[in-house]
Structures are given as structure tokens and as C-alpha cells.
Amino acid sequence: MSKYLLKNGTVVNEGVSQQLDVLINHSRIEKMGSNISDENALVIDLTGKLILPGCIDDQVHFREPGLTHKGNIHSESRAAVAGGITSFMEMPNTHPNATTQELLEDKYQIAKNDSIANYSFFMGATNDNLEEVLKTNERRICGVKVFMGSSTGNMLVDNEKTLAGLFSNVPMLIATHCEDEHTVQKNLAEAKLKYGDDIPIELHPIIRNEEACYLSSSLAVQLAKEHGARLHVLHISTAKETELFNNDLSLKEKKITSEACVHHLWFSDEDYASQGTKIKWNPAVKSQSDRNGIWKALLEDRIDVVATDHAPHTIEEKSNVYTKAPSGGPLVQHALISMMEHVKNGKITIERVVEKMAHNPAILFRIEERGFIREGYYADLVIVNPSKKYSVSKNNILYKCKWSPFEGCDFSSTIDTTFVNGKIVYKNNQIIEGVNGMRLSFNPDF
């Protein structure tokens, strides 16, 4: 079908929830309103269901090329649309690292053939590729990724001259992973001296502690202010870091922004006892007070975006001792329904979830014609049934790695249907094969 008429659903968009009909014609939203009719459209009755703009995840690791035993663009994009994520932005620490224009375009070619969701890829910065970074086309690439702390992959940027060159010359958004490497390595060495490789997982937030996060995040903010750069600090994990950000400007006017991830909003250090290395992330899941501080900053608009940092590893890899167990975990399939659980519990409204997971990524990255339910925009939509329960089990996990930190969770909501560019790509727990997403485009003058 090229035309769909969505009837009787509650549209959640731009701070308002209201019953509206939505007419989809080919890839676009043609009309919104009451009592729409079109004899050529397939009518879908959505009584009791929510119509949301598709989520835009600004931080994923889909592992292709080079790490495809963990996941790939084909498998992880399908898990994403099953979770209501219709567009993703993927990180450069694949093998090889996406640190040249040619290697970056290789990833776009893979996505063009294999991704069911819309896509963009970050250009990766290193200590010695500034000239290559400056060739990046800001209308076709989401941003430049700078690892100001080492994580998965060897892309640490710690040269002061390079950092100054990036922040003073890159016109597009700079997204940073912020953990002070010296502090982390010092803490790790002390733990290894006491425990060897089998460090208790409970020490992860001690090794990658508040000091490490704040030293690096505050340096990034200082550089951005000094050079007038557009800075987006990824996966805030401490309450102290939230003090670096403010809400005195609209998001469109802000030059320094930040992100929270679903796992830092859900888990705390109390969960290491039951979850072990499954919830080993960089930066680490920390205390309940840190989680509370992140929530407070999110609701006060000092944190602007909710994302996943989806980073799959095999369960065999994650089952290793501390020093050999990689950091990261799969999250895209269950991110939205985990946030819907917070809605049910009164932590956040559905309108704010849509703002943080769809509207704000579109505004912040200046994405063209996505992130909102508007006439003329691409029809990237997710239908949520807020009254149908969903239990996460190995039988319904779509990640290539076949596990989830949410295994065993009984969620109150279900992703019913997902549209990407006006095509149904997921419905009734089934992926609709044969549909490809589009490359995201950006408007620097947005």
C-alpha cells in the first residue's frame, strides 16, 4: 500500500495529545485532522493506541564493519524499528575506524543496502586526522565523534593541540565521550593490584568514577565555550556533570547540549549484584543519587536528549572476568517501552518522552523533515499500545547477540506498528522485510 489512513488514535506531538486522523501518502504525511476520508487509503483503526513520531537515536554502535559477530546494520536496524526507533546515528569505532571520508562512505553503502531504519554515521576524530575531519559535509553527516576517554576501540583523542584544532575549526556538531583517561587508568591499576583481572564488577563505578567523568566533561564544555563550538556531551552518568548544562536558552539556540541514556535512567549500582557485567557500560552506571540527578536535569531541560548507546557484545564476551568483559549492551529494541514504564509510574509524561526521543534529536542535529508529526514531513511513526503488556524473553529478542539487560522485565506497553518513510516495517511482532531506510539529511541553517 502507498496510502494509509490512521483513525481514532491519540497523536502525541509537540507537547499535545489529541485524537487526530493521519493520512499517509507514499513516504509523507499528507494530512492531519478530524474525520479525514480517502477511498484509496487502507484504513487502520487505532482506538486506544498512541501515534508517536518515530524515535531518533543519536548514539548507537551497530558493529559493522569488522565486529559483525556482535551485530550488524541489518540485524540491529531491525531490532531498532521493533523498538519504535526509525532513525539512528552510528558511531565510528568499528573496524576499521571510520576516520577517513572513504571509510565513512563505505558504511553508508552498507546501510543503503541493509538498513530498514533511516541512518547517519559520525565521522571519527583521532589525534592526527584533523585535516580529514574538516572535509566532512555537514549537510550529509550528523556530526564528528571525539572520544575524550577510551572505550570500545582505540580512538582516544588526548592531544591538547588536536582538541583545540577540532573545537576551533569544526563547524558541525561535536559529540564527545567524556572520561578522563589518566584518572580511569590510575583507578584500574589500583584495583588490578588488589584483585588481578577478576575485579568485582561493583568497583566499575569506582574505577570510572565521578571525578573521571567531570574532569573530562568540564574540559569539553570549557573548550566549546572558548572556541564557540557546537558540543553535545553523550551519556551523562553523574549528577555533578549535570551542573555544567543549563536551560536558559531554547534548544535551537543552545550550542552546548547533553544526552542521557536509558540505562542510566533505569539501573543503579545496586543492580550489579544481580546483573553483573551485563550492565557494564562506559561511563559506568553509578549511584541512585546520580540517577536521581540525571532525572532531575532531564526534566529541567538541562539534559536535552534520551538515547541508547546501543552496543551489543556476545554473552560469551560479557561473561568474562572484569578486565576482559567488554563494556556496552543492546538496548534499541526496548528503549521506548522502558521509557513508557516511567510514564506509567509518573516519572515523566508521554509528551516529554516524545520531546526527548524524537523532537529534540531532530532539532539538535538539524535533521530535515523528521522528528515531528507534521503535514509534509516523512511518515516516520510508531504506534504504541499502552494497555498491552510485553515481556522480554530470548524468544522475542531481535539483536544478533540474543540477550538483553531487560530480560525478564514485564513492561506495561507494547510497540504495535512502526512506519519508516510511510512503509510499515514492523507489525504484530513481525519485521516486514524488503523495505530500506533513507540517509538522513541535515540543514545547518535549521
C-alpha positions as CSV (number, residue, x, y, z in Angstrom):
1,M,0.0,0.0,0.0
2,S,1.1,3.6,-0.7
3,K,-1.7,5.2,1.3
4,Y,-2.7,4.6,4.9
5,L,-5.4,6.4,6.9
6,L,-4.8,6.1,10.7
7,K,-8.1,6.6,12.5
8,N,-9.1,7.0,16.2
9,G,-5.6,7.0,17.6
10,T,-4.2,9.6,20.0
11,V,-1.5,11.7,18.4
12,V,1.3,12.7,20.8
13,N,3.2,15.6,19.2
14,E,4.7,19.0,20.1
15,G,3.5,18.9,23.7
16,V,-0.1,17.9,23.0
17,S,-2.0,14.6,23.0
18,Q,-5.2,14.7,20.9
19,Q,-7.3,12.3,18.8
20,L,-6.5,13.0,15.2
21,D,-6.6,11.2,11.9
22,V,-3.4,10.9,10.0
23,L,-3.3,10.3,6.2
24,I,0.0,8.8,4.8
25,N,0.6,9.1,1.1
26,H,3.7,7.3,-0.1
27,S,6.6,8.5,2.1
28,R,5.0,11.6,3.6
29,I,2.2,12.7,6.0
30,E,-0.3,14.2,3.6
31,K,-3.0,15.4,6.0
32,M,-3.8,15.5,9.7
33,G,-7.2,16.4,11.2
34,S,-10.6,15.1,12.1
35,N,-12.9,12.9,10.0
36,I,-10.5,12.5,7.2
37,S,-11.6,10.1,4.4
38,D,-9.8,8.7,1.4
39,E,-11.3,5.9,-0.6
40,N,-7.8,4.9,-1.9
41,A,-6.3,4.5,1.5
42,L,-6.1,1.5,3.8
43,V,-7.9,2.5,7.0
44,I,-6.2,1.3,10.2
45,D,-8.3,1.7,13.4
46,L,-6.0,2.7,16.3
47,T,-8.6,3.1,19.0
48,G,-6.9,3.0,22.4
49,K,-3.4,3.4,20.9
50,L,-0.9,6.2,20.7
51,I,0.6,7.6,17.5
52,L,4.1,9.0,18.2
53,P,6.8,10.4,15.9
54,G,9.5,7.7,15.4
55,C,12.3,7.9,17.8
56,I,15.7,9.2,16.6
57,D,18.6,7.5,18.5
58,D,21.7,9.7,18.3
59,Q,24.1,7.1,19.7
60,V,24.3,3.5,18.6
61,H,27.1,1.0,17.8
62,F,25.8,-1.4,15.2
63,R,29.3,-3.0,14.8
64,E,29.6,-3.1,11.1
65,P,32.2,-3.4,9.6
66,G,34.6,-5.6,11.4
67,L,32.7,-6.6,14.5
68,T,29.7,-8.3,12.9
69,H,29.8,-11.4,15.2
70,K,28.3,-9.0,17.8
71,G,25.7,-7.3,15.5
72,N,25.4,-5.7,12.1
73,I,23.4,-2.9,10.4
74,H,20.9,-5.4,9.1
75,S,20.2,-7.1,12.4
76,E,20.4,-4.1,14.7
77,S,18.3,-1.8,12.5
78,R,15.5,-4.4,12.6
79,A,15.7,-4.5,16.4
80,A,15.6,-0.7,16.3
81,V,12.3,-0.4,14.4
82,A,10.8,-3.2,16.5
83,G,11.5,-0.7,19.4
84,G,10.0,2.3,17.7
85,I,13.4,3.8,16.6
86,T,13.0,4.9,13.0
87,S,16.3,6.7,12.6
88,F,19.8,6.1,14.1
89,M,23.2,7.8,14.2
90,E,26.0,5.3,14.4
91,M,29.5,5.7,16.0
92,P,32.8,5.4,14.2
93,N,34.6,2.8,16.4
94,T,34.1,-0.1,14.0
95,H,36.9,-2.0,12.4
96,P,38.4,-0.2,10.6
97,N,37.5,3.0,12.4
98,A,35.5,5.5,10.3
99,T,38.3,8.1,10.3
100,T,38.5,8.9,6.6
101,Q,35.9,10.1,4.2
102,E,36.2,6.9,2.2
103,L,35.8,4.6,5.2
104,L,32.8,6.7,6.3
105,E,31.1,6.3,2.9
106,D,31.7,2.6,3.0
107,K,29.3,2.4,6.0
108,Y,26.7,4.4,4.1
109,Q,26.8,2.0,1.3
110,I,26.2,-0.9,3.7
111,A,23.3,0.9,5.3
112,K,21.8,1.8,1.9
113,N,21.6,-1.9,1.1
114,D,20.8,-3.4,4.6
115,S,19.2,-0.9,6.9
116,I,15.5,-0.9,7.5
117,A,15.7,2.3,9.5
118,N,16.9,5.7,8.4
119,Y,20.6,6.2,9.1
120,S,23.5,8.5,9.6
121,F,27.1,7.9,10.7
122,F,29.5,10.0,12.7
123,M,32.9,11.0,11.4
124,G,35.6,9.8,13.8
125,A,38.3,12.1,15.1
126,T,41.8,10.9,16.1
127,N,44.9,12.6,17.3
128,D,46.2,13.0,13.8
129,N,43.3,13.3,11.3
130,L,42.1,16.9,11.7
131,E,42.6,17.6,8.0
132,E,40.4,14.7,7.1
133,V,37.7,15.6,9.6
134,L,37.4,19.1,8.1
135,K,36.4,17.6,4.8
136,T,33.2,16.4,6.3
137,N,30.0,17.6,4.6
138,E,27.7,19.0,7.4
139,R,24.6,18.5,5.2
140,R,25.2,14.8,4.8
141,I,26.9,13.7,8.1
142,C,25.3,14.0,11.6
143,G,28.5,15.1,13.4
144,V,32.1,14.4,14.5
145,K,32.7,12.0,17.3
146,V,35.5,12.6,19.8
147,F,36.5,10.0,22.4
148,M,37.9,12.1,25.2
149,G,38.2,8.9,27.1
150,S,39.0,5.4,25.8
151,S,36.1,3.0,25.4
152,T,35.5,0.2,22.9
153,G,38.1,0.7,20.2
154,N,41.3,2.6,20.1
155,M,40.2,6.2,19.3
156,L,41.3,8.2,22.3
157,V,41.8,11.9,21.5
158,D,44.0,13.3,24.2
159,N,46.3,15.6,22.4
160,E,45.7,19.2,23.6
161,K,46.6,20.7,20.2
162,T,44.3,18.3,18.4
163,L,41.4,19.1,20.7
164,A,41.9,22.8,20.3
165,G,42.1,22.3,16.5
166,L,38.8,20.3,16.5
167,F,36.9,22.7,18.7
168,S,38.1,25.8,16.9
169,N,37.7,24.6,13.3
170,V,34.8,22.1,13.1
171,P,31.6,23.9,12.2
172,M,29.3,21.0,12.8
173,L,28.2,19.3,16.0
174,I,31.0,17.6,18.0
175,A,29.8,14.7,20.1
176,T,32.0,13.6,22.9
177,H,32.6,10.6,25.1
178,C,33.9,12.2,28.3
179,E,36.0,10.2,30.8
180,D,39.4,11.4,32.0
181,E,41.9,8.7,30.9
182,H,44.5,9.3,33.5
183,T,42.0,9.0,36.3
184,V,40.5,5.8,34.9
185,Q,43.9,4.1,34.4
186,K,45.1,5.1,37.8
187,N,42.0,3.6,39.5
188,L,42.2,0.5,37.3
189,A,45.8,-0.1,38.2
190,E,45.0,0.1,41.9
191,A,42.1,-2.4,41.5
192,K,44.2,-4.8,39.5
193,L,47.0,-4.6,42.1
194,K,44.5,-5.9,44.7
195,Y,42.3,-8.3,42.6
196,G,44.2,-9.1,39.5
197,D,41.9,-9.5,36.4
198,D,38.9,-10.7,38.5
199,I,37.9,-7.3,39.8
200,P,34.4,-7.2,41.4
201,I,32.0,-5.6,39.0
202,E,30.7,-3.4,41.8
203,L,34.0,-1.5,41.5
204,H,33.3,-0.4,37.9
205,P,31.7,2.9,39.0
206,I,34.6,3.4,41.4
207,I,37.2,2.9,38.6
208,R,35.2,5.0,36.1
209,N,34.2,7.4,38.8
210,E,32.6,10.9,39.1
211,E,36.0,12.6,39.1
212,A,36.9,11.0,35.7
213,C,33.6,12.0,34.2
214,Y,33.5,15.5,35.5
215,L,37.2,16.3,34.6
216,S,36.6,15.4,31.0
217,S,33.1,16.8,30.6
218,S,34.1,20.1,32.1
219,L,37.1,20.3,29.8
220,A,34.9,19.7,26.8
221,V,32.5,22.4,27.9
222,Q,35.4,24.8,28.5
223,L,36.8,24.1,25.0
224,A,33.4,24.6,23.5
225,K,32.9,28.0,25.2
226,E,36.4,29.1,24.4
227,H,36.1,28.3,20.7
228,G,32.3,28.8,20.1
229,A,31.9,25.2,19.1
230,R,28.7,23.1,19.0
231,L,29.2,20.5,21.7
232,H,27.0,17.5,22.6
233,V,28.1,15.5,25.6
234,L,27.0,11.9,25.4
235,H,25.7,9.6,28.1
236,I,25.8,11.7,31.2
237,S,26.3,9.4,34.2
238,T,26.7,11.6,37.2
239,A,24.7,14.2,39.0
240,K,27.7,16.5,39.2
241,E,28.1,16.7,35.4
242,T,24.6,18.0,35.0
243,E,25.7,21.2,36.7
244,L,27.7,22.0,33.5
245,F,24.5,22.5,31.5
246,N,21.7,25.0,31.7
247,N,18.2,25.6,30.3
248,D,18.3,29.4,29.8
249,L,18.1,29.1,26.0
250,S,15.8,27.2,23.7
251,L,17.3,24.0,22.3
252,K,17.6,25.6,18.9
253,E,19.7,28.4,20.4
254,K,21.9,26.2,22.6
255,K,25.5,25.5,21.5
256,I,26.3,23.1,24.4
257,T,23.9,20.2,24.9
258,S,23.8,16.8,26.6
259,E,22.3,13.4,26.5
260,A,21.1,10.8,29.0
261,C,20.8,7.1,28.1
262,V,18.0,4.7,29.1
263,H,20.3,2.5,31.2
264,H,21.5,5.4,33.3
265,L,17.8,6.3,33.9
266,W,16.9,2.7,34.8
267,F,19.7,1.0,36.6
268,S,21.9,1.9,39.6
269,D,24.9,0.4,41.3
270,E,22.5,-1.7,43.4
271,D,21.9,-3.8,40.2
272,Y,25.4,-5.0,39.8
273,A,24.8,-7.8,42.2
274,S,22.1,-9.4,40.0
275,Q,23.1,-8.2,36.6
276,G,26.9,-8.4,36.8
277,T,28.8,-7.5,33.7
278,K,25.6,-7.3,31.6
279,I,25.3,-3.8,32.9
280,K,29.0,-2.9,32.5
281,W,28.9,0.3,30.4
282,N,31.3,3.1,29.9
283,P,30.6,5.5,31.5
284,A,29.5,3.3,34.4
285,V,26.1,3.0,35.9
286,K,26.5,4.8,39.2
287,S,24.6,5.5,42.4
288,Q,20.9,6.1,43.0
289,S,21.7,9.8,43.8
290,D,23.4,10.1,40.4
291,R,20.4,8.5,38.7
292,N,18.1,10.9,40.5
293,G,20.3,13.8,39.5
294,I,20.2,12.8,35.8
295,W,16.4,12.5,36.0
296,K,16.2,16.0,37.6
297,A,18.4,17.5,34.9
298,L,16.4,15.8,32.2
299,L,13.1,17.1,33.5
300,E,14.5,20.6,33.9
301,D,15.8,20.6,30.3
302,R,19.5,20.7,31.2
303,I,19.7,17.3,29.6
304,D,18.2,17.5,26.1
305,V,18.0,14.0,24.6
306,V,17.4,10.4,25.6
307,A,19.3,7.8,23.6
308,T,20.5,4.3,24.0
309,D,24.3,3.9,23.4
310,H,23.2,0.5,22.0
311,A,26.4,-1.5,21.9
312,P,26.0,-5.3,21.6
313,H,28.5,-7.9,22.6
314,T,28.1,-11.7,22.7
315,I,27.0,-13.2,26.0
316,E,30.2,-15.2,26.0
317,E,32.3,-12.0,25.8
318,K,30.2,-10.3,28.6
319,S,30.7,-13.4,30.8
320,N,34.4,-12.9,31.1
321,V,36.2,-11.6,34.2
322,Y,36.1,-7.9,34.7
323,T,39.2,-6.8,32.7
324,K,38.2,-9.0,29.7
325,A,34.4,-8.3,29.7
326,P,33.7,-5.5,27.2
327,S,31.6,-2.6,28.1
328,G,28.2,-2.0,26.4
329,G,24.9,-3.7,25.9
330,P,22.0,-4.0,23.5
331,L,19.1,-1.5,24.1
332,V,17.4,-0.2,20.9
333,Q,14.5,-2.8,21.0
334,H,13.4,-1.9,24.5
335,A,14.4,1.8,24.9
336,L,11.0,3.3,24.2
337,I,8.9,0.8,26.2
338,S,11.3,1.3,29.1
339,M,10.6,5.0,29.0
340,M,6.9,4.2,28.7
341,E,7.2,2.4,32.0
342,H,8.5,5.6,33.6
343,V,5.4,7.3,32.1
344,K,3.1,4.7,33.8
345,N,5.0,5.3,37.1
346,G,4.5,9.1,36.9
347,K,8.2,9.9,36.5
348,I,7.8,11.6,33.1
349,T,4.9,12.4,30.8
350,I,4.4,10.8,27.4
351,E,4.7,14.3,25.8
352,R,8.2,14.8,27.4
353,V,9.3,11.3,26.2
354,V,8.4,12.3,22.6
355,E,10.2,15.5,23.1
356,K,13.4,13.9,24.3
357,M,13.4,10.9,21.9
358,A,12.1,12.4,18.7
359,H,11.6,16.2,18.6
360,N,14.9,17.2,20.4
361,P,17.2,15.0,18.4
362,A,15.7,16.4,15.2
363,I,16.2,20.0,16.4
364,L,19.7,19.4,17.9
365,F,21.1,17.7,14.9
366,R,19.1,19.9,12.5
367,I,17.6,16.9,10.7
368,E,15.4,17.7,7.7
369,E,11.7,16.9,7.8
370,R,11.7,14.3,10.6
371,G,11.1,14.0,14.3
372,F,7.6,15.6,14.3
373,I,4.2,14.6,13.1
374,R,3.6,17.4,10.6
375,E,2.0,17.6,7.2
376,G,4.7,17.3,4.5
377,Y,7.2,15.6,6.8
378,Y,8.3,12.0,6.3
379,A,5.9,9.5,7.8
380,D,8.2,8.0,10.5
381,L,5.7,6.9,13.1
382,V,5.4,4.4,15.9
383,I,2.1,3.1,17.2
384,V,2.2,2.2,20.9
385,N,-0.4,0.1,22.7
386,P,-0.2,1.4,26.3
387,S,-2.5,-1.3,27.6
388,K,-0.9,-4.4,26.2
389,K,1.8,-6.0,28.3
390,Y,5.1,-7.1,26.8
391,S,7.6,-9.5,28.5
392,V,11.2,-9.5,27.3
393,S,12.5,-13.1,26.7
394,K,15.0,-14.8,24.5
395,N,12.2,-15.8,22.1
396,N,11.4,-12.2,21.1
397,I,14.8,-10.5,21.3
398,L,15.9,-9.5,17.8
399,Y,19.5,-8.4,18.5
400,K,22.1,-10.6,16.8
401,C,23.7,-11.2,20.3
402,K,20.3,-12.6,21.5
403,W,20.3,-11.2,25.0
404,S,19.1,-8.1,26.8
405,P,19.7,-6.4,30.2
406,F,15.9,-6.2,30.3
407,E,15.4,-9.9,30.0
408,G,12.6,-11.0,32.4
409,C,11.1,-7.5,32.5
410,D,7.3,-7.2,32.2
411,F,6.6,-3.9,30.5
412,S,3.1,-2.4,30.5
413,S,3.3,-1.2,26.9
414,T,3.9,-2.8,23.5
415,I,5.2,-1.4,20.2
416,D,2.3,-2.2,17.9
417,T,3.4,-0.9,14.5
418,T,6.3,1.1,13.1
419,F,6.3,3.1,9.9
420,V,9.5,4.3,8.2
421,N,9.1,6.7,5.3
422,G,5.4,5.8,5.0
423,K,6.0,2.0,4.9
424,I,5.1,-0.5,7.6
425,V,8.3,-2.1,8.7
426,Y,7.1,-3.7,11.9
427,K,3.7,-5.0,12.9
428,N,2.4,-7.6,15.4
429,N,5.9,-8.7,16.5
430,Q,7.0,-9.2,12.9
431,I,9.6,-7.4,10.8
432,I,8.3,-6.6,7.3
433,E,11.2,-7.4,5.0
434,G,12.1,-5.7,1.8
435,V,12.0,-2.1,2.9
436,N,15.0,0.1,3.2
437,G,15.6,3.3,5.2
438,M,16.9,6.5,3.9
439,R,20.1,8.5,4.5
440,L,19.3,11.4,6.9
441,S,20.0,14.9,5.6
442,F,20.8,18.0,7.7
443,N,20.2,21.7,7.4
444,P,22.9,23.8,9.0
445,D,20.6,26.8,8.8
446,F,17.8,25.0,10.6
